[in-house]
Amino acid sequence: HTHWIILFVVLLLPLRGAATWYLLRPEPTPVAAAASSANAEAIGTEERHTMGNPKAPVTLIEYAAFTCPHCAEFNELVIPALKEKYINTGKVFYVFRVLPIVPADFKAEGLTSCLAKEKYFEVGDTLFKRQNEWGPMQMSEHGPGYDMEHQPKTDAGLIKLGGDLGLDAAKARSCMLNTEVHLLMNTIAEAGAQRYGLTGTPTVIVNGQVVTTPHDAAQLSALLDPMLQGK
């Protein structure tokens, strides 16, 4: 699989939300995961999107973009096994962070901000599964300018999705352009770049180390089971 790869060239766009986006470049080889949790990032109570036991022996952080096709594959092929075998059993604490690639990612995350917090992962799953209705198409629709203010197909797709989730069109549009959410996304992306040297999505961090992102349940087990022996 080829990941969406990004170069952290930060550009402040003169748009609502002052959104930041990133260009593409080759991805470096990830390092192996540490078996110990000593290097794990301390996850604060203000973390917005988590699942599982914060005291689990393994903390797994996923950086993803809702427009990223390989993130959608990861969500479909790996996350269900992660939840069933590791999160629901208290072995893994899962943290999800949006790493925006294009303005549509800001709009998608903004949309989630107006829906119930406990529904976040359900909404995220819907965004991934219905990605072609609103996401990757904006790359060809809008060209290299990535103009957040003029994305009719992206906007229509997200507004329809929001309507299916109970938001009227005006509310959905307002949520998509939520300045507070956009600025927070920038902060999270910049912190991740500094801490982990992020270069693409999806990127998986296990106990503080960037790891080779598993592509299926078997690779996930091969990654996590040795860390959990005796725990």
Residue frames as qw, qx, qy, qz and C-alpha x, y, z in Angstrom:
[[0.000, 0.888, 0.461, 0.000, 0.00, 0.00, 0.00],
 [0.381, 0.310, -0.021, 0.871, 1.11, 3.54, -0.70],
 [0.206, -0.653, -0.516, 0.515, 0.33, 6.07, 1.97],
 [0.159, 0.929, 0.152, 0.296, -0.69, 9.65, 1.34],
 [0.675, -0.160, -0.170, 0.700, 2.60, 11.39, 2.04],
 [0.013, -0.960, -0.222, -0.169, 2.93, 14.95, 3.24],
 [0.528, 0.210, -0.224, 0.792, 5.64, 17.53, 3.65],
 [0.295, -0.759, -0.474, 0.335, 5.15, 19.85, 6.58],
 [0.217, 0.175, 0.140, 0.950, 5.28, 23.14, 4.74],
 [0.022, -0.618, -0.663, 0.422, 2.85, 25.22, 6.75],
 [0.070, 0.265, 0.356, 0.894, 0.81, 27.69, 4.74],
 [0.135, 0.457, 0.585, -0.656, -1.76, 29.93, 6.41],
 [0.151, 0.444, 0.675, 0.569, -4.60, 30.33, 3.97],
 [0.117, 0.008, 0.150, -0.982, -6.49, 33.63, 3.95],
 [0.472, -0.312, -0.673, -0.476, -9.75, 31.82, 4.68],
 [0.660, -0.535, 0.103, -0.516, -12.19, 31.34, 7.51],
 [0.953, -0.297, 0.058, 0.024, -10.34, 29.22, 10.04],
 [0.067, 0.830, -0.549, -0.066, -6.90, 30.10, 8.67],
 [0.978, -0.055, 0.193, -0.050, -6.53, 26.43, 7.79],
 [0.148, -0.669, 0.681, 0.260, -3.12, 24.88, 7.23],
 [0.952, 0.257, 0.088, -0.140, -2.36, 22.25, 4.60],
 [0.516, -0.540, 0.605, 0.276, 0.57, 20.17, 3.48],
 [0.573, 0.589, -0.444, -0.357, 2.31, 19.17, 0.25],
 [0.998, -0.017, 0.040, -0.054, 3.49, 15.69, -0.77],
 [0.181, 0.726, -0.663, 0.020, 6.90, 14.09, -0.46],
 [0.710, 0.097, -0.698, -0.001, 8.43, 10.60, -0.03],
 [0.729, -0.618, 0.039, -0.292, 7.99, 8.87, 3.29],
 [0.078, 0.590, -0.773, 0.218, 10.97, 7.77, 5.44],
 [0.629, -0.082, -0.773, -0.020, 11.17, 4.24, 6.77],
 [0.592, -0.679, 0.029, -0.432, 9.39, 4.00, 10.16],
 [0.066, 0.455, -0.813, 0.356, 11.30, 2.73, 13.19],
 [0.505, -0.213, -0.836, -0.035, 10.32, -0.40, 15.07],
 [0.530, -0.688, -0.134, -0.477, 7.96, -0.17, 18.02],
 [0.034, 0.431, -0.734, 0.524, 9.33, -0.25, 21.52],
 [0.514, -0.283, -0.809, -0.045, 8.04, -3.12, 23.67],
 [0.282, -0.353, -0.578, 0.679, 7.96, -0.89, 26.74],
 [0.000, -0.858, -0.472, -0.206, 5.41, 1.82, 27.44],
 [0.492, -0.515, -0.131, 0.689, 8.16, 4.04, 28.88],
 [0.219, -0.071, 0.329, 0.916, 8.25, 6.19, 25.75],
 [0.038, 0.630, 0.734, 0.253, 4.48, 6.52, 25.42],
 [0.019, -0.389, -0.039, -0.920, 3.07, 10.01, 25.20],
 [0.018, 0.315, 0.722, -0.615, 1.08, 11.07, 28.23],
 [0.089, -0.461, -0.625, -0.623, -2.46, 11.51, 26.92],
 [0.077, -0.004, 0.411, -0.908, -4.29, 14.29, 28.73],
 [0.238, 0.466, 0.783, -0.336, -7.95, 14.35, 29.70],
 [0.306, 0.646, 0.017, -0.699, -8.52, 17.08, 27.09],
 [0.089, -0.157, 0.841, 0.510, -7.80, 14.63, 24.27],
 [0.535, 0.183, -0.013, -0.825, -10.88, 14.73, 22.08],
 [0.849, 0.199, -0.273, -0.407, -11.15, 11.31, 20.43],
 [0.017, -0.420, 0.887, -0.189, -10.17, 8.20, 22.39],
 [0.869, -0.147, -0.281, -0.381, -11.37, 4.65, 23.00],
 [0.815, 0.002, -0.536, 0.218, -10.51, 2.18, 25.73],
 [0.691, -0.662, -0.188, 0.221, -8.68, 2.16, 29.03],
 [0.170, 0.929, -0.259, 0.202, -6.24, 5.08, 29.52],
 [0.466, -0.651, 0.592, -0.090, -4.20, 2.79, 31.80],
 [0.965, 0.252, 0.063, -0.026, -3.81, 0.04, 29.20],
 [0.703, -0.417, 0.344, 0.462, -0.25, -1.26, 28.73],
 [0.434, 0.139, 0.508, 0.731, -0.19, -0.09, 25.10],
 [0.223, 0.738, 0.215, -0.600, -1.18, 3.32, 23.78],
 [0.472, 0.240, 0.626, 0.573, -1.82, 3.45, 20.04],
 [0.159, 0.682, 0.098, -0.707, -2.22, 6.82, 18.35],
 [0.533, 0.401, 0.611, 0.427, -3.47, 7.02, 14.78],
 [0.064, 0.553, -0.094, -0.826, -2.93, 10.17, 12.71],
 [0.383, 0.365, 0.790, 0.310, -5.34, 10.11, 9.78],
 [0.186, 0.235, -0.142, -0.944, -7.15, 12.30, 7.26],
 [0.596, 0.366, 0.588, -0.407, -10.77, 11.75, 6.32],
 [0.597, 0.683, -0.173, -0.385, -9.90, 12.36, 2.63],
 [0.021, -0.558, 0.818, 0.135, -7.12, 9.75, 2.66],
 [0.830, 0.106, -0.378, -0.396, -8.13, 6.53, 0.82],
 [0.572, 0.180, -0.755, 0.266, -5.59, 4.42, 2.71],
 [0.177, -0.149, 0.594, -0.771, -6.98, 5.74, 5.99],
 [0.750, 0.026, -0.021, -0.661, -10.39, 4.52, 4.85],
 [0.775, 0.177, -0.604, -0.059, -8.88, 1.10, 4.15],
 [0.234, 0.213, -0.746, 0.585, -7.21, 1.09, 7.57],
 [0.455, -0.103, 0.351, -0.812, -10.54, 2.00, 9.15],
 [0.839, 0.093, -0.196, -0.499, -12.25, -0.86, 7.34],
 [0.826, 0.218, -0.518, 0.041, -9.62, -3.60, 7.59],
 [0.461, 0.210, -0.635, 0.583, -7.73, -2.93, 10.83],
 [0.247, -0.343, 0.323, -0.847, -9.82, -0.87, 13.25],
 [0.817, -0.263, -0.185, -0.478, -12.55, -3.52, 13.80],
 [0.846, -0.014, -0.472, 0.246, -9.94, -6.08, 14.89],
 [0.252, 0.326, -0.439, 0.798, -8.19, -3.46, 17.02],
 [0.490, -0.377, 0.126, -0.775, -11.45, -2.72, 18.83],
 [0.898, -0.189, -0.255, -0.304, -12.54, -6.30, 19.32],
 [0.873, 0.008, -0.385, 0.299, -9.25, -7.87, 20.38],
 [0.530, 0.102, -0.328, 0.775, -7.37, -5.04, 22.05],
 [0.126, -0.367, 0.095, -0.916, -9.43, -1.94, 22.88],
 [0.696, -0.399, -0.217, -0.556, -12.54, -3.65, 24.27],
 [0.873, -0.216, -0.401, 0.173, -10.40, -6.01, 26.33],
 [0.432, -0.898, 0.061, 0.062, -8.45, -3.20, 28.01],
 [0.830, -0.118, 0.205, 0.506, -5.12, -4.01, 26.35],
 [0.402, 0.216, 0.266, 0.849, -4.84, -0.94, 24.10],
 [0.038, 0.751, 0.319, -0.577, -5.75, 2.70, 24.63],
 [0.475, 0.419, 0.522, 0.571, -6.60, 4.18, 21.22],
 [0.035, -0.701, -0.111, 0.704, -6.20, 7.85, 20.32],
 [0.520, 0.546, 0.519, 0.401, -7.40, 9.24, 16.99],
 [0.134, -0.682, 0.016, 0.719, -6.01, 12.54, 15.66],
 [0.611, 0.731, 0.298, 0.061, -6.87, 14.21, 12.37],
 [0.429, -0.412, 0.351, 0.724, -3.84, 15.20, 10.31],
 [0.514, 0.744, 0.258, -0.339, -5.32, 17.44, 7.59],
 [0.586, 0.034, 0.532, 0.610, -4.06, 17.04, 4.04],
 [0.072, 0.343, 0.446, 0.823, -6.46, 19.35, 2.22],
 [0.263, -0.159, 0.198, -0.931, -9.18, 21.84, 3.24],
 [0.702, -0.217, -0.472, -0.487, -11.89, 19.18, 2.93],
 [0.585, -0.125, -0.715, 0.361, -10.36, 17.50, 5.99],
 [0.024, 0.009, -0.398, 0.917, -10.96, 20.66, 8.00],
 [0.533, -0.118, -0.186, -0.817, -14.57, 20.78, 6.85],
 [0.712, -0.145, -0.668, -0.160, -15.15, 17.12, 7.66],
 [0.431, -0.141, -0.664, 0.595, -13.76, 17.43, 11.18],
 [0.166, -0.061, 0.165, -0.970, -15.71, 20.65, 11.62],
 [0.623, -0.197, -0.457, -0.603, -18.90, 18.80, 10.73],
 [0.634, -0.200, -0.725, 0.177, -18.27, 16.27, 13.49],
 [0.174, 0.065, -0.482, 0.856, -18.01, 19.07, 16.06],
 [0.453, -0.120, 0.032, -0.883, -21.76, 19.69, 15.90],
 [0.795, -0.140, -0.508, -0.300, -22.70, 16.08, 16.53],
 [0.767, -0.609, 0.101, -0.172, -22.71, 14.22, 19.84],
 [0.038, -0.730, 0.681, -0.040, -19.18, 13.57, 21.12],
 [0.617, -0.182, 0.754, -0.134, -19.98, 9.94, 21.87],
 [0.792, 0.508, 0.321, -0.108, -20.95, 9.51, 18.21],
 [0.052, 0.816, -0.430, -0.383, -17.59, 10.72, 16.89],
 [0.266, -0.311, 0.866, 0.288, -16.21, 7.37, 15.80],
 [0.500, 0.475, 0.722, -0.061, -19.53, 6.38, 14.26],
 [0.342, 0.891, 0.069, -0.291, -19.56, 9.64, 12.28],
 [0.100, -0.687, 0.627, 0.353, -15.90, 9.17, 11.32],
 [0.467, 0.031, 0.869, 0.160, -16.71, 5.69, 10.04],
 [0.480, 0.721, 0.482, -0.132, -19.47, 7.21, 7.91],
 [0.139, 0.888, -0.254, -0.358, -17.10, 9.85, 6.54],
 [0.247, -0.430, 0.808, 0.317, -14.64, 7.14, 5.51],
 [0.475, 0.260, 0.839, 0.059, -17.26, 4.83, 4.02],
 [0.396, 0.813, 0.427, -0.022, -18.88, 7.64, 2.02],
 [0.414, -0.523, 0.238, 0.706, -15.57, 9.28, 1.14],
 [0.322, 0.164, 0.621, 0.696, -16.23, 9.33, -2.59],
 [0.032, 0.807, 0.577, 0.122, -19.33, 11.47, -2.06],
 [0.147, -0.987, -0.071, 0.006, -17.30, 14.40, -0.74],
 [0.614, -0.669, 0.261, 0.327, -13.58, 13.76, -0.29],
 [0.588, -0.194, 0.500, 0.606, -11.01, 12.75, -2.91],
 [0.424, 0.679, 0.499, 0.332, -13.04, 14.34, -5.72],
 [0.079, -0.980, -0.073, 0.166, -12.14, 17.79, -4.40],
 [0.553, -0.446, 0.418, 0.566, -8.51, 17.22, -5.35],
 [0.371, 0.210, 0.628, 0.651, -9.39, 17.27, -9.05],
 [0.067, 0.834, 0.541, 0.086, -12.33, 19.63, -8.71],
 [0.178, -0.971, -0.074, 0.144, -10.35, 22.52, -7.35],
 [0.643, 0.635, -0.196, 0.381, -6.84, 22.09, -8.68],
 [0.634, 0.076, -0.426, 0.640, -3.66, 23.24, -6.92],
 [0.083, -0.545, 0.110, -0.827, -5.25, 26.29, -5.29],
 [0.382, -0.295, -0.817, 0.316, -7.13, 24.27, -2.66],
 [0.166, -0.299, 0.036, -0.939, -9.61, 27.11, -2.23],
 [0.023, -0.229, -0.885, 0.405, -11.72, 26.26, 0.82],
 [0.303, 0.384, 0.283, -0.825, -14.35, 28.84, -0.07],
 [0.621, 0.419, -0.256, -0.611, -15.23, 27.35, -3.47],
 [0.018, -0.182, 0.982, 0.052, -15.73, 23.60, -3.19],
 [0.635, -0.017, -0.063, -0.770, -19.29, 22.98, -4.38],
 [0.774, 0.021, -0.603, -0.191, -19.03, 19.19, -4.71],
 [0.381, 0.068, -0.741, 0.548, -17.26, 18.77, -1.40],
 [0.242, -0.062, 0.371, -0.894, -19.70, 21.09, 0.34],
 [0.712, -0.029, -0.254, -0.654, -22.76, 19.42, -1.18],
 [0.699, 0.032, -0.714, 0.032, -21.50, 15.98, -0.20],
 [0.249, 0.018, -0.691, 0.679, -20.77, 16.95, 3.39],
 [0.400, -0.052, 0.177, -0.898, -24.06, 18.84, 3.75],
 [0.768, -0.040, -0.449, -0.455, -25.95, 15.78, 2.51],
 [0.589, 0.011, -0.746, 0.311, -24.03, 13.57, 4.91],
 [0.005, -0.060, 0.512, -0.857, -24.76, 16.02, 7.72],
 [0.594, -0.084, -0.111, -0.792, -28.43, 15.95, 6.80],
 [0.766, -0.050, -0.623, -0.151, -28.46, 12.18, 7.08],
 [0.483, -0.064, -0.667, 0.564, -27.01, 12.63, 10.58],
 [0.241, -0.732, -0.605, 0.201, -29.66, 15.16, 11.62],
 [0.237, -0.481, -0.015, 0.844, -28.12, 18.55, 10.74],
 [0.469, 0.814, 0.322, -0.114, -29.90, 21.02, 8.50],
 [0.696, 0.512, 0.090, 0.495, -27.90, 22.57, 5.66],
 [0.005, 0.890, -0.138, 0.434, -27.24, 25.91, 7.37],
 [0.687, -0.657, 0.298, -0.086, -26.04, 24.23, 10.56],
 [0.924, 0.046, 0.218, 0.310, -23.87, 21.77, 8.65],
 [0.519, 0.686, -0.006, 0.510, -22.20, 24.57, 6.69],
 [0.268, -0.873, 0.218, -0.344, -21.58, 26.57, 9.85],
 [0.845, -0.444, 0.294, 0.050, -19.99, 23.55, 11.53],
 [0.856, 0.328, 0.133, 0.377, -17.79, 22.83, 8.51],
 [0.356, 0.692, -0.098, 0.620, -16.30, 26.34, 8.78],
 [0.641, -0.753, -0.147, 0.030, -15.80, 26.21, 12.55],
 [0.283, 0.812, -0.378, 0.342, -12.74, 28.41, 13.13],
 [0.525, -0.625, 0.505, -0.279, -12.05, 27.04, 16.61],
 [0.942, 0.002, 0.336, 0.004, -11.95, 23.46, 15.33],
 [0.721, 0.645, -0.080, 0.242, -9.72, 24.40, 12.38],
 [0.036, 0.820, -0.455, 0.345, -7.17, 26.15, 14.58],
 [0.722, -0.432, 0.503, -0.196, -7.12, 23.22, 17.00],
 [0.941, 0.282, 0.163, 0.087, -6.46, 20.88, 14.09],
 [0.453, 0.778, -0.297, 0.318, -3.47, 23.02, 13.11],
 [0.345, -0.710, 0.519, -0.328, -2.15, 22.86, 16.66],
 [0.892, -0.157, 0.411, -0.104, -2.49, 19.07, 16.78],
 [0.844, 0.506, 0.015, 0.175, -0.82, 18.65, 13.38],
 [0.246, 0.817, -0.388, 0.349, 2.10, 20.90, 14.27],
 [0.550, -0.579, 0.537, -0.272, 2.62, 19.17, 17.61],
 [0.949, 0.066, 0.308, -0.015, 2.58, 15.77, 15.90],
 [0.672, 0.682, -0.161, 0.241, 5.09, 16.94, 13.32],
 [0.025, -0.787, 0.499, -0.362, 7.45, 18.16, 16.02],
 [0.669, -0.429, 0.540, -0.275, 7.09, 15.14, 18.29],
 [0.832, 0.050, 0.552, 0.006, 6.98, 12.31, 15.76],
 [0.092, -0.425, 0.601, 0.671, 8.29, 13.77, 12.50],
 [0.633, 0.423, 0.607, -0.228, 5.07, 12.78, 10.78],
 [0.051, -0.336, 0.593, 0.730, 5.29, 12.34, 7.03],
 [0.343, -0.051, -0.700, -0.625, 2.00, 10.75, 5.96],
 [0.612, -0.048, 0.445, -0.652, -1.37, 9.26, 6.75],
 [0.685, -0.695, -0.078, -0.205, -2.27, 6.93, 8.20],
 [0.339, 0.495, -0.658, 0.455, 0.61, 7.00, 10.68],
 [0.806, -0.487, -0.311, -0.125, 0.49, 4.77, 13.74],
 [0.061, 0.616, -0.582, 0.527, 2.35, 5.52, 16.97],
 [0.845, -0.341, -0.406, -0.073, 2.68, 2.69, 19.50],
 [0.715, -0.597, -0.131, 0.339, 4.02, 3.51, 22.96],
 [0.188, -0.872, 0.155, 0.425, 5.72, 6.61, 21.63],
 [0.343, -0.330, 0.678, 0.560, 7.32, 5.09, 18.53],
 [0.596, 0.477, -0.221, -0.607, 6.33, 5.44, 14.87],
 [0.571, -0.098, 0.813, 0.050, 5.65, 1.95, 13.52],
 [0.089, 0.033, -0.764, -0.638, 4.97, 0.33, 10.18],
 [0.575, 0.062, 0.191, -0.793, 1.23, 0.75, 9.78],
 [0.370, 0.055, 0.927, 0.005, -0.48, -2.68, 9.71],
 [0.326, 0.114, -0.490, -0.800, -2.61, -3.41, 6.65],
 [0.695, -0.230, -0.548, -0.404, -4.76, -6.18, 8.13],
 [0.741, -0.591, 0.075, -0.310, -5.66, -7.92, 11.37],
 [0.950, -0.042, -0.115, 0.288, -2.77, -10.40, 11.11],
 [0.482, 0.456, -0.205, 0.720, -0.17, -7.64, 10.85],
 [0.360, -0.702, 0.107, -0.605, -1.85, -5.83, 13.73],
 [0.902, -0.423, -0.003, -0.084, -1.57, -8.92, 15.93],
 [0.839, 0.174, -0.146, 0.495, 2.06, -9.45, 14.92],
 [0.180, 0.617, -0.181, 0.744, 2.75, -5.88, 16.02],
 [0.449, -0.608, 0.169, -0.633, 0.87, -5.83, 19.31],
 [0.925, -0.276, -0.232, -0.120, 0.96, -9.38, 20.70],
 [0.717, 0.140, -0.408, 0.548, 4.69, -9.40, 21.56],
 [0.010, 0.453, -0.274, 0.848, 4.21, -6.19, 23.56],
 [0.650, -0.394, 0.036, -0.649, 1.33, -7.68, 25.51],
 [0.746, 0.005, -0.658, 0.100, 2.91, -10.98, 26.54],
 [0.464, -0.189, -0.651, 0.570, 2.41, -11.45, 30.25],
 [0.076, 0.028, 0.203, -0.976, 0.15, -8.38, 30.53]]
